[in-house]
Amino acid sequence: MAAEVINGKEIVRSIREEIKQEVEELSARGTTPGLVVIIVGDDQASHVYVNNKEKACAQVGIQSHVHRLPADTIQEELVKLIHEYNRNPEFHGILVQSPLPGHINEEQVVDEITPEKDVDCFHPVNVGNLMIGKEGMLPCTPAGVMEVLKKIGVSPAGKHAVVVGRSNIVGKPMAMLLLREHATVTICHSRTPNLQDITRQADILVAAVGKAGVIEDRHVKPGAVVIDVGMNRNAEGKLCGDVDFDAVKEIAGYITPVPGCVGPMTITMLLKNTLSSARRASNTGTEAGV
Ligand SMILES: Nc1nc(=O)c2c([nH]1)NC[C@@H]1CN(c3ccc(C(=O)N[C@@H](CCC(=O)O)C(=O)O)cc3)C=[N+]21
């Protein structure tokens, strides 16, 4: 039986509707959530993503500002700007778009964002809080995947979840969130021998490799939930995931399309983090990060 293709657009629409209402309520009480996206240089793909983020913010009533810097901006200048936004009460979220030009040390830059405004959840403090199960910022892509599972009514508890990929922004935090929800979690990566022997055990399979077609039908157990985090361009410039969609959809139970699910869910979770950060700032009376 062919898989159910997850209707990402509908999930995104319904969550953004909820966020919009909560933004309205918070705004009425005097705090309009604000997000600043800092972009250095002119990476083409980045401009597309940043436009999508701006549109999404506008959709839910979050104030957004894109701060563009030239490609030759020096590290100290970028850090100084981040410090300014850390103190600026209008903005509850700060996102520094990656990739950054080669002369900039991305890790050091992320360290300078105050954890309260780190809506990507890249700062070591937020990563640590995630690891020990403390409430706080959630990483956007993994949190989006958890929301998708919730919406389709699949509980990770007691299931075997296999994550393919071990990046700091997706694979590792994804495994942590699944573990938190009581899945048995296995992480596979480029040095895993006999990948299919492990992925075929997965009730929930998350592909986060960054290479088209690595997950084929032979990697998938019949009926499994297959979540495709990949965002690759094929030879014709068309967007495609890590999963061979046409083959895998014949055997999976559920499958996410690329485009149309994890990407827009990632942005939706960014909106949610910005809202939560604004709410915390308004609750403490002092704006976050001051
Ligand atoms: N600090 C930082 N945080 C990020 O979250 C971040 C980043 N840097 N750098 C780049 C990546 C990439 N990323 C995407 C988000 C949404 C879509 C998205 O909405 N994709 C649409 C299609 C978009 C299209 O057609 O190109 C979809 O999958 O349906 C894609 C990619 C966030 N990133």
The ligand as an SDF file (V2000), in Angstrom:
LIG
                    3D

 33 36  0  0  0  0  0  0  0  0999 V2000
   20.7820   30.7400   11.1940 N   0  0  0  0  0  0  0  0  0  0  0  0
   20.1440   29.9820   10.3010 C   0  0  0  0  0  0  0  0  0  0  0  0
   18.9790   29.3850   10.6560 N   0  0  0  0  0  0  0  0  0  0  0  0
   18.2850   28.6150    9.7520 C   0  0  0  0  0  0  0  0  0  0  0  0
   17.2170   28.0720   10.0890 O   0  0  0  0  0  0  0  0  0  0  0  0
   18.8130   28.4750    8.4440 C   0  0  0  0  0  0  0  0  0  0  0  0
   20.0210   29.1190    8.1340 C   0  0  0  0  0  0  0  0  0  0  0  0
   20.6590   29.8490    9.0880 N   0  0  0  0  0  0  0  0  0  0  0  0
   20.5500   28.9970    6.9110 N   0  0  0  0  0  0  0  0  0  0  0  0
   19.8920   28.2890    5.8490 C   0  0  0  0  0  0  0  0  0  0  0  0
   19.0110   27.1830    6.3820 C   0  0  0  0  0  0  0  0  0  0  0  0
   17.9930   26.6710    5.4040 C   0  0  0  0  0  0  0  0  0  0  0  0
   16.7080   26.9570    5.9900 N   0  0  0  0  0  0  0  0  0  0  0  0
   15.4890   26.7650    5.3430 C   0  0  0  0  0  0  0  0  0  0  0  0
   14.2870   27.1210    5.8830 C   0  0  0  0  0  0  0  0  0  0  0  0
   13.1030   26.9750    5.1890 C   0  0  0  0  0  0  0  0  0  0  0  0
   13.0850   26.4550    3.9150 C   0  0  0  0  0  0  0  0  0  0  0  0
   11.8040   26.3400    3.1750 C   0  0  0  0  0  0  0  0  0  0  0  0
   10.8070   26.9370    3.5200 O   0  0  0  0  0  0  0  0  0  0  0  0
   11.7420   25.5340    2.0960 N   0  0  0  0  0  0  0  0  0  0  0  0
   10.5690   25.4060    1.2460 C   0  0  0  0  0  0  0  0  0  0  0  0
   10.8890   25.6740   -0.2060 C   0  0  0  0  0  0  0  0  0  0  0  0
   11.7330   26.8820   -0.4830 C   0  0  0  0  0  0  0  0  0  0  0  0
   12.1750   26.9630   -1.9420 C   0  0  0  0  0  0  0  0  0  0  0  0
   11.3430   26.7410   -2.8160 O   0  0  0  0  0  0  0  0  0  0  0  0
   13.3720   27.2080   -2.1580 O   0  0  0  0  0  0  0  0  0  0  0  0
    9.9960   23.9920    1.3350 C   0  0  0  0  0  0  0  0  0  0  0  0
   10.7370   23.0800    1.7380 O   0  0  0  0  0  0  0  0  0  0  0  0
    8.8470   23.8080    1.0080 O   0  0  0  0  0  0  0  0  0  0  0  0
   14.2660   26.0540    3.3610 C   0  0  0  0  0  0  0  0  0  0  0  0
   15.4520   26.1960    4.0780 C   0  0  0  0  0  0  0  0  0  0  0  0
   16.8940   27.5720    7.1840 C   0  0  0  0  0  0  0  0  0  0  0  0
   18.1860   27.7150    7.4630 N   0  0  0  0  0  0  0  0  0  0  0  0
  1  2  1  0
  2  3  2  0
  2  8  1  0
  3  4  1  0
  4  5  2  0
  4  6  1  0
  6  7  2  0
  6 33  1  0
  7  8  1  0
  7  9  1  0
  9 10  1  0
 10 11  1  0
 11 12  1  0
 11 33  1  0
 12 13  1  0
 13 14  1  0
 13 32  1  0
 14 15  1  0
 14 31  2  0
 15 16  2  0
 16 17  1  0
 17 18  1  0
 17 30  2  0
 18 19  2  0
 18 20  1  0
 20 21  1  0
 21 22  1  0
 21 27  1  0
 22 23  1  0
 23 24  1  0
 24 25  2  0
 24 26  1  0
 27 28  2  0
 27 29  1  0
 30 31  1  0
 32 33  2  0
M  CHG  1  33   1
M  END
$$$$
